[in-house]
Amino acid sequence: MSDIIRIIGNGRDLSDQPIPDGLGEKDLVELFRWLVLLRIFDERAVALQRQGRIGTYALYWGEEATQAGALYACDDADWVFPSYRQNAIGILRGVAPSTVLAWWRGFGGEHGFWNPREHRVGPICVPIATHLPHAVGVAWAAKIRNNPVSSLAWFGDGATSEGDFHEAMNFAAVFKTSTVFFCVNNQWAISTPIRKQMASETIAQKATAYGMPGVRVDGFDPLACWKVTRDALDRGRQGDGPTLIEAYCYRIMPHGTADDPKLYRDESEAERWKALEPVGRLGGLLRRLSILDDEGEEQIRAEAKQTIAAAVTEMEAIEQPGQEILFDHVYASGRPWNFDEGLAEIRSVERPPEVKPLGPPATEGAGEEGKTQ
């Protein structure tokens, strides 16, 4: 474990390391704000799923450092490619939280997707590792055009068992694209532990075979995630090619709301890892540095709750789309005739929904609790 880069201690036996150059007090508070917003979104999304107001949801509770820390290291022009575990990362780049919630509700078209070019955020990727070649392609195109644009792609440890991972790594190394491969090694690919996925000791060492650096970082440490990502981006912009980052952490929560991890692992292990979760950890550091107090943290949390509460109201105000949404935005030149035939067939057996989505209607002037129950 000595090779893992770590900055934030625990305030007791593990000491804090110096704050990395390039992060001032305002940056630290803003990064904490990002962590809290992601946390509140995740917790509210789980509640909505349990109430039947969105579909099956992939939790990321505890992994916010790998998202906020890495993204904060990027320039605005850089492209980022999330997997389903980073489903809310777009809200840190201006994507409406209601859009992400609508996606989890099953809405498509303009309701559940955003313009990737506007936010430089790729679509949420559910197939495992298929977005990695896309991230390499964007960085390669930027290199051909002599644009100082990099790409960052998140993926889990399970993705390293996919062919797309190896193809993307090899292509990026050969063509020296400015790509950061950010592997969130939470030690579980649904119910498969990391020891049953690979014989190598670490994921980071796989980088050697492709001729690129491999770095291990504490995945619960947002400052360490920022530093290793920033270093990797600087290296890529200098023309030295890609980097593989292994963020070592633990999937504290279930794989998704349809998963029961008690069936395949000892949950007492997850409880031990909770003490390292990033929101409380960075908050503790900011207190030790006298940058944040209880009042300041409460204000940040209140703002995040208000933002997500408004997003829930916006999502539930969307009118239920018709069946034609299945065929919209597939072709730029309009629907082919056989799509119209398919739509007519669907409409011939269409019937009103048997139940309406749960949840109280939004009322004008309602407080936060009234909006988000």
N, C-alpha and C positions, 0 to 999 in steps of 0.2 A: 504493500500500500504506500510505500515511501515515494513511489514515482508519481503519485497523484498530486496535481497542483491544487493547492487550497490556500485561501486568503482569510476567510472568516473563521475564527475559533468558536469556542462555545462559552466563553466568558469564565471558564473555570480552569481545567487542566490543559486545554488546547488553546494556545495563545493566538491572537490576531496577527496577521502579517501586514506590512505597510500597504496602504491603499495604492493601487496601480496608478502610474502617471496617466493623466488624461481624464481622470474622474475627480471632479470637484464636489463640493457639498450639494450643489443644486442637482448634479447628476445622480448622486446617491439617493437623494429624496425622490427624484423622478423615477429612478429604477425601482424604488420601494413602491411608489404609486402604481407602476406597471404590474408589479407582483400582486398587489392587493386587488387590482381590477381583474386580473386573470383568475385569482382565487375566488372572488365573489361571483364571477361568471360561472365558474365550474360548479360551485356549490348550488347556485340557483338553478342551473341546468339539470342537475341531479334531482332537485325537488320537483321541477317541472315534469321530468320524465316519470317520476313516481306518481304524479297526479294525472298522468295520461295526456299531458299538454304538448309534449314533444315525443319523438320516438326514442329507440334505444340510443344511449349516449355513451361515448368513450371518455372516461374520467382522466384528468391529468393532475389531480390533487397531489402536491408535493414536488411536481416536476416543473414548476413555474420558472425556476432559475435557469433551466436549460433553454427556455423560450425567451424570457425577457432579457436575460444577460447576453445571449447570443445576438438577439435582434438589436439591442442597444449599441452593439459594436459595429453594426452595418451603417453605411451611408444611405441616404434617402434613395439614391439611384440604384442601389443594389437590389437584386431580385432574391426573394425568399420562397422556398417551396416546402409547405407543411405537409405532414401526414395527418391522419385523423386525430392523433393524440395532441397535435398543436392546432386544433380546430379553431380556437379563438384568437390566434396570433394576429389575424387581420385587424382586429379592433384597435391594436396598438399602432396601426398605420392608417387609420381613418375609415375602415370598413364599419358600417353600422352594426352594433351587436345584435340588433333585431334581424339582420340578414343572416347571421350565423345561426341564430335560433330558428329562423324559418327553414334553413337548410336541414337542421335536425328534425324539424316537424315534417319534412318530406316535400316542401315546396321547391319548385325548380324555377327556371326562367329568371325573370328579373327579381323575383322575390327571394330566392335562396342562393343567388350567386352575385358576384361583384365583377367589375371590370378589372382583370388582372393588370392591364397596362396602367391603369390609373393609380393603383396602390403598389404595384410591383410585388404582388403576393399571388402565387400560383393557386389554382383551385385546391380545395381540400382533397387529399389523395387517400382513398380507402384501399385500393389494391397495393399490396406490399412492394415497396421499392421502385415502382414504375415511374415515379417522379424524378428519380436520380438522374437518368439520362437527359431528362428535360432541363434540369439545373445545369448540367454540363453543356448542353447545347446553347443555352442562353449565354453562358460565359464565353463559349467558343465564338459565337456570333459577335459578341462585344469585342473580343480580341481581334477578329478579322477587320472590324470597323475601327479599330484603334480607340475604342471607348473605354474609359476607366471604370468599368462596371463589373462587379463580382456577383457570384451567386452562392446562396447558402441553402442547404437541404437538410431537414431533420428526418430521422428514421430511427426505428427501434432496433434492438439487438437481433430480433428475429429476421429483419430485412437483410442481414449479412449472410443469410442462407439462401438468398434469392439470386438468380442470374443477373438481374438488372443491377444489383450492387456491384458485382464484379465487372460487368461491361462498362458501367459508368466510371468506376475507379480507374480502369485501364485506359479508357479514352481520355479522361481528364489528365492523367499523368503523361501520356504520350504527347498530347497537344498542349500541355502545360496551361490548362485553363485556370482562371482565378475562381476556383470552386472550393467551398468549405463543406466537407461531409461531416455532419454533426450527428453522431450516433448516441442516442439516449439509451444507454445500457441499464435498464431497470431490472435486469436479471430474469425477466419472464416474458416469453412469447406466448401470450394467453396462459396456458397451463404447462408449457414446456420450459424447464429451467435452462439457464445458459450452459450448464455443464453438459446437457444433452444436445446442444446445438453445434458445438465446435470443440476441437481437441486443443486448439491454441490457448495459451494462458490468458491472453487479453485480446480485445478487439483491435486496440491501437496497433499492435504488432503486425496486423495484416497489411498495414500501409507499406511495410518494407518490401513486400513482394511486388508492389506497383511503383516503387521508386519515389515515394512521397513520405513526408514526416507523419508520424503518428503520435498523438498527445493524449494523455489521460488527465481528466480533470474531475474534481468533486462536483457531481451533478446537482447537489443541493446548495452550492455556493454560487450566487449570481455574479459576484465580482470576479471569481475565478473563471466562470464561463465567459464573462465579458473579455477578460484578458486573453485567454487562449484563442477566442474567435477573432479579436482585434489583431493579434499577432499573425494569425493565419491569413486574414484579409490583406494585411500589409505585405506579407510574403507573396501572395497571389498578384497584387497590383504591381509588384516589382518584376513580375515576369517569371517567378520561380515556381509557379504551378500550384497544385491543390494541396490540401491538408486533410487528414482524417483525425477527427476529435472523438474520443470516447469519453462521454460523460457518465461516470460511474455513480449510480444511485440505486434506488429500489422502488418498485411499483407498490406503493403503500396501499392503494385502493384496488378494487377489482379491475379487471381488464375493461369492463364495461358494465352497464346496468343490468345486462342479462347474464352476468358471470357471478359465480359463487366460489371465491378462491379458497374457502375452507375445505373444499372437496379435494384439493391437490397440494396444499401447503400449510405450514404451521403459522397461523396468524399472529402468534406471539412475536415472530421475527419482524413482521411489519410494524408492530407496536414499538419495537426497539428503534426502528429507523425514523419514527415520527419525530423524535427529538431533534433531528437534523433538518427538518423541513425548512424551506428557504424564507418564507414570510416572517416567521418568528425569529429566524436566525439573523437576517439582515436588520430587522427591527431592533434586535438586541445590540448589534454592532453600532447602529446609529445612536442608540441611547448611551452606549459607552463612550462615543465620540461627542456626546452632547449636541447632536444635530437634530434629534427628534425626541419629543416628549409624549406623554399620554394624550394630551389634547391634540397635538399635531397628528398623531396616528388616528385618533378617532375621527378627525375631520377628513382625512384621506379615505377612511373606510366608509364614512357617510356619503361622500361624493361618489365612490364606486357603487355603493348600493343604489343611490339615486339613478345613476347612469343605467345600471342593469334593470332596475324597476321600470324605467321609461322604455327600455328595449322590449321587455315582456309585453307591455301595453301596446307598443307598435306592432309587434309580431302578431298578437291576437286580434289586432284590428284589420289584418289583411283578409280580404274576402277570399273564401275558398276558391281556388282556381278551377276552371273547367278541364275536361279531358284533353282539350287541344294543347295544353301546356306540355304534354308529352312530345309533341311534334314541333314546338316552337324552338327557334335558335339552333336547329340542327343543320340547316343549309342556309347560306347567306342569300341565295337567290329565290327563296320561297320553298314551300313544300312540294315535293314531287306528287304526281297524281296518285300513286299508290299509297302515299301517306294519307291523302284525303279519303281514299277508300277505307283505310284502316280506321280513321277517325269516325267515319260514318258508321262503321260496324260497331265500334265501341259505344257510340251514342245510341244505337238501336237497342242496346240492352242496359243503358244507363238508368240508374234509379237514385233517388235521394239517399243521402247517408242515413244509416239507422240511428246513429247517435251524433250529437254535437260535441266538439271539444270541451273538456272540462274547464272550469274557471269562471269566476264572476265577470260580468261585463265591466269594462272600464267606465268609471263615473267621473264626471268633471269635478275637479277640486278634491279628489280622493287623496289621502295621504299615502305614504310609501307602503304601509301594510295593506291598504285597500287595493293597491295596484298589483301586488305581487303575491297574493296568497295562492 
